[in-house]
Amino acid sequence: MPTPNHTPVPDYAAMLQVALAEARIGLSEGGIPIGAALFNRQGELISSGHNRRVQQNDPSIHGETDAFRRAGRQTSYRDLIMVTTLAPCWYCSGLVRQFGFRTVVVGESENFSGGIDWLRSIGVEIIDLASPDCITLLADYIRENPHIWNEDIGEPAP
Amino acid sequence: MPTPNHTPVPDYAAMLQVALAEARIGLSEGGIPIGAALFNRQGELISSGHNRRVQQNDPSIHGETDAFRRAGRQTSYRDLIMVTTLAPCWYCSGLVRQFGFRTVVVGESENFSGGIDWLRSIGVEIIDLASPDCITLLADYIRENPHIWNEDIGEPAP
């Protein structure tokens, strides 16, 4: 039987595992456990990163911006997939829009939904995997570190 | 005669000079001439920075994100003023929204208007100084470096 001639479906769950591993590294460093990764359409890893607010005292490094910077200079992001353990905040949603990412895989949007509805409204494909591992990892962190979490999203202290 | 009891108007033009000096430093380093600075409501400089895409091969460092990171961790941005030589792109507009800046001073929006209408629509005060110095500095750069400029805003090469 001939092999069907189709484009393979990207293995989003496997991609999320890379972002989740980054989040866990962040936690082990004493940081906020949010990770991200960029892949091409062939499923090859381009870069990965994690939130480094606590570790580097740098509020600009969210998981998504860390993965983005580590990918280096690219001429186009149209065919790259942004994978993140948590729905991107407005800052990172703006990054997605400005640089023309067309697909964003989010581990979860239960702890925080950020700008995903806005991204959907402008035609960005959002794949929400509703991962219990991602939900639990961040929910536990937020419960134990509410001030750091609120600082990370620019909210007043709880 | 008693001194009138009023809040002094911030000197936005003087603030812009700090951002413009950063833009010129960027140009002298061989980079894209866009600079930014954060001030408090008393007019005190908190931080400043400039685009470092070329210098550090880092696409995540726009003028605004550089000034933001150099301000370090802050618990609130409500009373800080973001000053930038150019209207913020979507990425930097998302930063403004997520972290709750209420006032953004832009040197110009002629070369690029980014997300300023969106920011206005959500209640952010945008003060556009339409500075000829800012317009000329960036327009000259774009004319001589169209590919780098397009890369910086995620557009296809011209």
Interface residues (C-beta under 8 A of the other chain):
Chain A: R53 N57 D58 P59 S60 I61 T65 F68 R69 A71 G72 R73 Q74 T75 S76 Y77 C89 W90 Y91 C92 S93 G94 L95 R97 Q98 F99 G100 G115 E151 I153 G154 P156 A157
Chain B: R53 N57 D58 P59 S60 I61 T65 F68 R69 A71 G72 R73 Q74 T75 S76 Y77 C89 W90 Y91 C92 S93 G94 L95 R97 Q98 F99 G100 G115 E151 I153 G154 P156 A157
